[in-house]
Amino acid sequence: MKRRIAVVTGSRAEYGLLRFLMKAIQGSDDLELQTACCGMHLSTEFGETWREIEADGFQIHERIEMLVDGDSLAAMSKSTGIGVIGFTEALERLAPDIVVVLGDRYEILSAAVAAMLLRIPIAHIHGGETTEGAIDESIRHAITKMSAIHFVSAEPHLKRVIQLGENPSLVFNVGAPGLDGMATLTPLTRAELERQLNVQFGPKNLLITFHPETLSSLTPEVQIRELIAALECLHTDTHLFFTKPNADAGGRRIAASIEAFARDNPTRTRVFTSLGQLRYLSLMKQVDAVVGNSSSGLIEAPFFQKPTVNIGDRQKGRLHGESVLNCEIEQRQILQALALATDTTFLKQLMPIQSPYGTPGAANRMLRILQTASLEALRQKPFFDLDASP
């Protein structure tokens, strides 16, 4: 009998990281893939990206509607509660042997709580990382404590997960799964992107994704205002490609400001609700720099030898290379970082850009562990004490 693996996905970005593992599970003789889809995937506002999952050849076995309409911390909290109920019912129907979750969002917390209380072992991807400017920091570590298998992206993250009391024999440094997609990707050409997206590239081009800092003392309006003030100072030959923020508290207010800026600057600005993995990564390959506070600027951008202007504290503490230029949410500092990121002398010094996130192949490394891990051992989860006597 095949081992049933339920993979949970709630957003476009996280699905792009899970896609190759899902393909590997789907093609395995030993495993049966179950797909549980929730959150932004099911929302018209966020592009109904469940369609991309089905277009990639995956069956969606469960759809968990959980997003409460609103742009507040309370809406996030209520959505999490609804998600726990929805995932409990979904997982009871699916009866998986292992639930796979990735990252640190509140949708994923809902799935982890439900699986943990149902005594279904959890395999967690991208644990042990730190992002001090977002509530995701606490969520990520909480999911680690509920999980039995840990797929981390780098050696420092492995050590941190063990420091949290997790069994070292079940913590695996598999590298960043996002690298798998880029290693096998055939990017769209500039001409193909212009035709598919109805855009025109300029002499300089920036790919921008800015999410709200949910632990910041600054309001979302102030956060995005500083970025937009910096972008307004750039020469009009710099074309700007925005992807909309996610469904965190304050995300809708940031999206509204971005759309207003785009209306005022229609010849050089485009805003996308969702690009999908192929078009997003293809666009990243074509631009001069990645800007904002998305983890893709730290993990994926170096693969394409692109510098990143990382704004604020949302990714603070996360492992990154020298190509990532950190700055505060402040117009002057953002402009200084943008100038350096597009300076040819500086870029020559960086080349080749090195990534601290290992090499492609994470999906196959995870697959082997999912195939062979002892399910009975996973259900017994004692605290691993570093100071315990032998």
Buried (B, 14 or more C-beta within 10 A) or exposed (E): EEBBBBBBBBBBBBBBBBBBBBBBBBEBEEBBBBBBBBBBBBBEBBBBBBEBBEEBEBEBBBBBEBBBEBBEEEBBEBBBBBBBEBBBEBBEEBEBBBBBBBBBBBBBBBBBBBBBEBEBBBBBBBBBBBBBBBBBBEBBBBBBBBBBBBBBBBEBBBBBBBEBBBBEEBBBBBBBBBBBBBEEBEBBEBEEBBEEBEBEBBEBBBBBBBBBBBBBEBEBEEBBBBBBBBBEEBEEEBBBBBBBBBBBBBBBBBBBBBBEBBEEBEEBBBBBBBBBBBBBBBBBBBBBBBBBBBBBBBBBBBBBEBBBBBBBBBBBEBBBBEBBBBBEBBBEBBBBBBEBBBEEEBBEEBEEBEBBBBEBBBBEBBBEBBBEBEEEEBEEBEEBEEEEEE
